Amino acid sequence: MARGYRPELDRLRAIAILMVVAFHCGLPPFSAAYRGVDVFFTLSGYVITRVLLTEVLDTAAPSVVAFYARRARRILPALMMVVVVALALSPLLLHPFGAQQSLAKTALATVLLVPNLFLWREAGDYFGAGLHQNLLAHTWSLGVEEQCYLVWPLAVYGVARAGKADLCVPRIAGLCAAGALASIGYSAFLSVHDPVSAFYLPGARFWEFALGGLLQVGHAANLPAPRAAPGSALFGMALLALASVSDLGLGTAPWPGALPAVLGTLLVLAHDPGGAGTARVEGVVSRALVAVGRWSYSWYLWQGLAISAIAAWQLQKPGPVASLVAAAAALMVAAASHRWIETPFRHPPEASRQGAGRTLVAAATASAAVGIAAIAGGAWATRSGALHSAYAPVAEAAADVHPLTVRCHLGPAFDVLPDAVDCTGGAADASTRVLLWGDSHAAHLMPLLDVFGREARVAVRLRSFSACAPKAPIGGTYPGAVADPCARFNASVLQEIDSFAPDELTGVVLAARWWVRLAPTDGSADPAGTPDWSSLRDVASKLNDRGLRVLIVHDTPEWPYVLPLCLARRTESECSEAVLPERPWRADSVARIERLAGAAPLLRTLDLVPALCPNGRCTARVAGRVAYVDFQHLTASASASLLDAARPRLRWLVGTPD
């Protein structure tokens, strides 16, 4: 089975990397172009299966060690260079109170080829705010790919040797089909129940590789079915274009979200396995596109680093122009990397070649050295942070938290509600009780309710869960949150409310990141029919029916950057913002909540924006203290300082006359 160079594969790689770069640059039409990684996965399965088939059919004893050695020479040199540069940039761009340490951990995970697993456990939603400043976050896809290739050659070689030689190709085809079906089932389950896991885990992505491999097996067997009609390449390209600009309502999870990109890739590959037809159909594809395809691996690595570095320097995601400049510079670096790093290691001169075993030992040694450097960098950041006076605002904000919030705010590991006594503030022994219920935007209001409770002799119980707004327990959370624990948490809170004796609980405060929570998931301008809006309305109605007063707190302002880090690098005046209250959907969610309150006598609202942004300008410090822990959560001092603004509504909540 021939293994010659096929330029059409590099053209497809170029399309994939251009999709990814367009998404990372934030180009408006390409909101779904992150699907370029799915093109890479499918194409990679096609190519690697071709390599494995060639060895199985043309080699008496194919070596899995030799395969891993080739992968090491292909992947590690450029990757190690990018990781080293990221670690070198870390002290210049990131603060030493968590950001540098997080990058060091990501770097260690990257050299171990498990960055996707680290980000899955530590960062959560890839599209969430803040992750764009992690200089190595984009390496998650490399982890998925290499973990698939840890298993795939063993499976192919094992199946190839398991029976008669003339049935080798059909057995491998069956392996591909079975692997794809199993992965689709697993991916479909996770996409519904745990979309973050579906995004990061290789098992939920393997079907993309397996379908590419299945097409390659069909080509190897010279079957007519995989050779699609002449118009298939055009249709495939149309699917890829469509997948770049819209998720088609399929979401970000791989199944079925990646299906259009995967099918488009398969159709382009199926059109003409030899490549001549591809060149004829595309017509205007030039040698430059082939060159971009050759540089695509290095460009992927360097553009992600460059754009993230600008985001870290600017303290917020850069605009399209700055991102394009960074991506263009990264392309030049990628060309140099391909010429002087990738190629010499991948195709060393005959005299300097070494055996597969020695190659793997050298790769492990290099990875260990970079990993040790990452650990040392993280340790030094922790040690030096306290000595770096410029970062005093970051340290101040990190320490300005309420102990009850630390103790009682819950996350995805939720099992049962923590003890009520441990989570009660204010006047804990008072007969008047209120409950604060919501996500992290409820938790950051606990200091405010704590000082009010002590002043008014009210016990305040905190029930908060990250990325999980108050709602009836019917499923659904923020994008990226785990559905079942959130539903379980909300059901537990409702059950706890029902357990109170009559007149034992006076009122409930509901708080969440409403402008996200109530935003339409389909891009429309009307969120009235979304399940989350209906659920909020149902929860408020249920509480009112029990005779409970309900106070809904509107969104607090959000900053375009991590506020303490801004104060570490700029003046307070430069960090203060005049337009923070205006964020997408906030005005609409405020209007809908106000209409809900207007129709319910036992429901009122509280808007803290006027207190945080007097005269329309949001101040970086409140009473001399840093106002926010990050870009959206108040420090304990800032929260407590809002008592004067909140007192009238809170007194109404507990039935105390003004």
N, C-alpha and C positions, 0 to 999 in steps of 0.2 A: 504494500500500500504506500503510494508516494506521499512525501511530506514536503513538497516544495512551497516556496513563498507565494502567498495569495494576497495581492494588494487590496482586493475588495474587502478583506477582513479589516485592514487598517482604515479603509474608508468608513466602515461601520463603527470602528472604535472612535474615529474622529467625530462622527455624529453623536455618539454617546457622551464623549467628553464635552462637546459644545453644548449639549443639553444641560449637563451638570454645571458648567461654568455660567450659563445663562441664568440658572436658578440661583446659584451662589451670588451672582451679581445683582440679583433682585430686579431683573429686567421685567417690566410689567406683564408682557404677554405670556411669559413662561413660568407661570405660577406652579405648574406641576412638572417642570423639567427635571426635578430630582429623579424622575423615572429613568434618567440616563443610566443610573446604577443598575437598573433591571435589564437594560440593554447589555451592559457589561456582563452581568451574571449569566444571561442566556448565551451570549457570544462566547464567554469563557467556558461554559459547559460544552459547547460545540467544539471548541478548539482543543480543550484538554482531552475530551473523549477521543478526538481524532488522534492525538498523540498516543494515548493508551492503546487504541485499536491497532495502530501501526506497530507498536511493540509486540502486542499479543499475536498479530498475524505474521509478522516478519522476523520475530526474534524467538529463538528456542527457549530462552529463560529470561523473560523481562524482569527487571530489577526495580522493586519499589524504592530501594535506597537510592538508586540512580535518579529516579523521578524526583524524590525529595531534594536531592542535591541540585538538580536543575532548577527546581522552584526556588531554592535558597539563593542561587546565583542570580535568578531573575528578579526576585522581590527585595531581598534584604539590603543590597548596597545603597540604592536610592532611598529606601525607607530609613536606614540608619542615619544617613546624612540629614534628612528632614527632621528626624527626632532630635539629633544633636543641635541643629540650628534652633529648633523650637525651645530646647532647654536653655540655650544661650540667650535667647530673646526674653525668656521668662522674667528675669529680674528687672528688665527695662520696661516691660509692658504690664505686668500683673502685680497685684499687691500680695504681700506675704502673709495675709490672714485668711488663707484658704485657697486663693486662686492659683498661686504658684504650686502649692501642695497638690491641688487637683490636677494641674498639668503634669507634675512629676508622676503621679499615679497613672495618668493616661499614657504617658511615655513608657512607663514600665509595662503596662498592659499591651501597648503597641508592639514593643520588641518581643513580647511573649505571644504575639499574634492573637490576642483576645481583647482588643479595644472595644468591640461591640458588647462583650459581656460586662466589661467594667462600666461602660456608659449606661447599659441597661439597668444595672444595680444602683449606680450612683447618681446619674443625671436624669434618667427618665426620658420624657418626651424629647425627641431629637429636634423638633420644631419649636420647642419652648424657648422663652426668653432667657438669655444669659449663656446658652451653650455656644452661641456664635463667637464668643470670645475665648473659647478653648481652642488653642492653636492646633490640636490634633484630633478634634472631634470627628473630622471627616474620614479618619482612618477606620471607622466602624465597618465600612463595606469591605475593606481589605481583610478584616478579621472574619467576616462571614465567608468570604471566598476561600481563605486558607483553611478554615475549619472544615469546609466541604471537601477540600482536596486532601485533608488528612485521612478521610475515610474512603473517598471515591476510588483511588487507585487500588486500595486493598480489596474493595468490593469487586472491581472489574477484573483484576488479576485472579481473584479467588473463583469467580464465576467462570472465567475462561478456562481454568484448569479443572473444573468440576465434572466434565463429561467429554464426550467425543469432540474431536477438533472440528469436524464439519458442522457442528451445531453451536460453535462458539459465538458467532455473531447473533443468532436468534436468542441465545441465553442472555447476552449483554443487552439486547433490545428489551427483553423481559425485565431485566434488572432496572433499566431506565424507566420503563413504564410503571413498574411497581413502586419505585422510589418516588416518581412524580405523583402518583395517586396517594401514597401515604403522606407525602409532604403537603399536598393540597388539602387533605382532610385535617391535618394538624394545623395548617395555616388558617383554614376557614374557622376552626374552633377558636384559635387564639385571636383572630381578627375581631370576633364578636365579644369574647370574654376578657381579653387582655391585649389590646392593640399595641401597647408599647413592647411587650414581649414578642409579638408577631413581627414587629419592625426589626428587632435586633437579632433574634435567634436564628441560627443557620437552618434548623429543621423547618422553620416556616418559610424559608427562601429556597430550599433545595429543589423544589419542583421546577424553578426557573432553569437551574443548571441541568436537571435531568431531562427536560424537554429539549434543550439544546443538544444534549448528548444523544437523545433518541433520534433527532433529525440527522445527526452525524452517522449513526449506525445505519440509517436508511440509505444515506449516500454511499457508505462503505459497501453495503450489500447490493448497490446498484439497482435499488428498487425504483419503480416508476412513480410511486405515490409521493415521495418527498420532493420530486421535481415539479414545482408548481407551474401554473400557467404563466405565459409571458407577462401578463399584467400584474402578477402577484407582487413584484418588487415595488411597483408604483403604489399598489394598495398598502403594502407594508410601510412604505415611507409616509403615506398619508396617515396611517395609524400612529406612527412615531411622532409626526407633527401634532396630531390631535392630543396624544398623551403628554406632549410638552406644555400645552396651553390649558389643559383642563383635566381634572381627575375624574370627570364624567359622573360625579356623584358617588364614586366607588371608594373614596377615602384614601388615607395614606398607608394603611396596612397592605401587606403584599397580596393577599387574596381577598377580593378579586381586583384590588387596585392596580396591581402590576400587569394584569392580563393584557390590556391593549398594547403596552410596550413589548411584552414578551411575544405576543402574536405578530406584531409588526416586525420584530427582529427575525423571527422564524420565517416569515414570508420573504423577507429580503434574502436570507440565507438559502431558502429553498428554491428561489428562482433559478439560480445557476451556480452550482457548487464549484464550477471552474473559474468563475469570475468574469469571463468576457461579457456575458449578458449584463452583469451589474454595471460595468463601465458604459455599455451602450445605453442602458435605460437611464442612468443618472446624467449622462451627456456632459454636463458642465463640471463634473468632479475632476479636479486637477491633481497634479503631483503634490501641491501644497496640502491637500486634504489627506493624502497618503502619509505625508510627513507628520501632520498633526496626529494621525493615528499611531504612528510609530512613537511619538513623544507622549502619547495619551497617559501612560502610567505616571511618568514623572510630572506631567502637567497637573494631573489630578492631585498629586501630593503637594506640589508647590503652590498651586492656586488656592487650595484650602488654607494652607499656612499663611499666605500673603493676605488674603481677605480677612482672615481672623485676626491677624496682627494689626491691621488697620482698625478693625472694630475695637480691639483692646486699647489701642492708642487713643482713638476718638471717644472711647467709653460708650459707644453705641454702634449699631450696625451701619456700615458706610452706605452711602447712596450708590446708585448704578454707575455714575461716572468714575468715582474713586475706585469702585470694585473692578470696573473694566480696566482701568490703568494698572491696578495690582495684578489682574489676571494676565494682561499683556506682558508685564514684566516677568511674571511667573512662567509664561510660555518660553521666553528667551532663556531663563534659567533651566527650564525643562529640556530645551534643545541641547544646552551644554551638558546637563546631567546625563542625557541619553548618549552623548558622544564620548564623554570622559569618565563616566561612572558606570552606567548600565552596560554599555557594549563591552568594555574591557573585561568586566567580571563575567558577563554572560558568554562571551566568546573569547576566552583567553588564548594567547599564542600557544602553540603546541608544546613549546619547551616549558611553559609555566603551568600547564594543566596538572591537576592532581586528582586522585581517586575520589569516588563519591563519599566514602567514609571520611576522608580528610576534609572534604568540602563541608560536610555537616559539622564536624568538630570545629572548624574555623568559624562557621556561621554561629554556632552556639557560643563560642568564645566572644565573638564580636557583640552578640546580643547581650551576653552577661555583662560585658564592659559598659555598654550603654545603659543597661538596666541599673547597674551600680551607680553610674553617674546620675541617673534619675532619682534614685533613693537618696543619694547625697545632696542633690539639689533641693529636694523637698525638706530634708532635715535642716539644711542651712537656712532655708526660707523661714522655717519655724523659729530657729534660733535668732536670726537677724531681724525678724519683724518687730520684736519689742525694742530693738535698738534704733529703728528707723523712725525718726521723729516726724518725717513728712507724712507718714501713714497713721498718725495719731487719730484722725477722724474715723478711719476704718476700725481701729482698735476700740475707740470709744463707742461706736455704733454696735459693734459685735458684742460688747459687754452690756449694752443697755437693753436688756431683755427682762421680762417679768418671770420670776421663778415658777409661777403657776402655769404659765404658757409653756415653758420648757417641760414641765412635768406632765402636762395633760393634753397637749396638742398631738393628734394622732396622724399616722401615715399608713401606707399600704399594708403594713404588718398587723393591722387591727384584728383583734380577736373578740375581746369584750371591752365594754366601757370601763375606764379606770375608776377607782373608788371615789364615790361622791364627796366624801370628806376631804380627800386630797385635792379635789378639783373645785373647791368652793372658796371664793374670796369675799371681799367686802366684810360685813359683819357676819361671820360664819354662823353664829348662834342666833341670829335674828329670826323672827317668825315670818317676816316678809321675804319671799324668795323670788328670784327671776332666773331665767336660764338663757345663756348666750350660746347660740347654735349657728354653725356655718363652717366655712372653710378657713384658710389661714387669714383671711380678711376679717373673720370674727375673732380669731385668736389675738390679732394685734390690737383689738379694742378692749381686751381684758384689763389692762392697766387703767383705762378710763373708767370702766364699770367697777373696778376694785376701789378706786378712790371715792366714787359716788356711793358705793355700798357702805363704806366706812362712815361717810358723812351722813347718809340718810338711814343708817341702821337697816341695811338690806343685804341678804346673803345672795351672792351671784355664783352660779355654777357654770363652768365652761365645758362645752361639748363642741370640739372642732376637729376637722379631718381635712388634710391637705387635698386641694383640688376637688372638693366634694361639697357642693352647695346644699342647703336644706331642701329636701324634697320628699315626696312620697316614695317608698322603696320599690320602684318599678324598674330600676336600672338606668344606665346612662350617666356619664360623668364628663368632666372636662376632657378634651382630647388628650390622650396620654395617661389618664388616670386609670386605675384598676377598677373595673365595674363592680364586681361582687363585694369586695370589702366596703366600698362606698354605700352600696345598697344596704348591706348588713348594718353599717354604722347608723344610717338614717332610720332604719327600722328599730334599732336599739334605742335611739333617742326618743322616737315617738312612743315606744313602749314605756320608757322611763317617765315621760310626761304623763302618760295614762295612769302610771302607778301612784302619782301624787294624790293625796286626799283632797276633797273639795276645799277650796280656799287656802290650800297649802302653797300653791304656786300662783303668783299674781300675774306674771307676764313673761313673754319670750322676746328676745332680741334676735332678729335674723340678719346675718351679714354674710356677704360673699362678693366675689368679683363678678358682679352682675353683668357688666357690659360684655364680658366674655360668655358668662353663663347663659344669658338670654339672647345672645347673637344668633341669627339664623344660620343653620349648618349648610344651607343650600345656596348661600350667597345672595338671597333675596333681601328686600328691604323691610320685610314684615315678619318678625319672629313670633307673632301672636299664636301661631299654631304649633310651635315646637313643643316637644314633650316637657322640656325643662320649664317653660313658662306655665304650662298647664299645671305642672307639679307644684310650682311655687304657689300658684293660686289655690290649689287644693290644700296645701299645708296650712296656709294662712286661714282658709275657711275652717279647716278642722280645728285649729287652735282657738279661733273665735267661737266655734260651736261649744267648746268646753268652757266658755266664759273668760278665756285668757286674753289679755291685751297683748297686741303684737306691735313691735317697733321694727321696721325695716330700715337699715342703714344703707344709704346710697354709697356708691363707689367713692373711695378716697382717691385723690390724684395719683397718677403714676408718672414717674420720671422716664425720660428717654435713655437714661444711663444709671449705673449704680451710684447713688448720691454720695455716700461716704468717699468713694474713690475719686469722684469729681472734686470734692473738697480737699482731697490730698494733693491734687494737681493744679487746681484753679482757685480763684478767689470765690468768696461766698456770693458776691454779686454775679459773677460769671455763671455760677451753678444755679442760681435762682431762675425760675422759668415763669413766663407770663401766660402760657397757653396750656398748662398741664391739664386743667379740667376737661378740655375738649379732646376726647379720644373717640375713635370709631364706635358707634352704637351707644355710647354712654347717654347721650341726650334722649335717645329712643327708649332705652331701658328705664331712665328716670321718669319719663312721661308715662310709661305703662304702669310702673309701680305707683306713681302718684294717682293715676286713675283707679287702680285697685284700692288704694287707701281711701279715695273719695267715696267709694261705694260701700265701705265697711266702717261702722262707727267705732269698732274696737281695734282699728288698725291705723297707725300713723307712721310717718317717715322722718328720718333725720339725715340732713345733708351737712357734712363737715367741711365741705370745700370752702365756704366763706371764711371759716376760722383758720384753715390751713393756707389759704390763698387770699389774704386781705387785699382789696382793690384789684383783684384779678391776677395778682402776682404771687406765685407759690414760693415761699422762702425755704432756703436750704437748712436753716436752723430755727428752732422754736425755743424761746427762752434761753438762748445761748447754747442749746444742745443740738446735735445732729438730729434731723427730723426723721430720717428713714434708715432702716437697716440695710436695705438694698435699693431697688427701684420702685417697689410697690408696698412694702410693709413698714409701718411706723415703728420707731423705737418706743420703748416703754415710757420714756420721758415725754416724748411728743404726744403719745396717746393720752397720758394722764393730764397733760396741759389743756386738753380739749373740754375739760369739765364745765367751764362756764358756758360754752356753746351748746353742750349737750344737756345741761341740767334741766331745762324746762321739759324736754321730751322724756327724759328719764323719770322725772317726778310724775308726769302723767302716767308712765308705764306702771308705776307702783301705787298709783292712786293717791298721791300726796298733793294737796293744793299748792299752787305756785306761791 
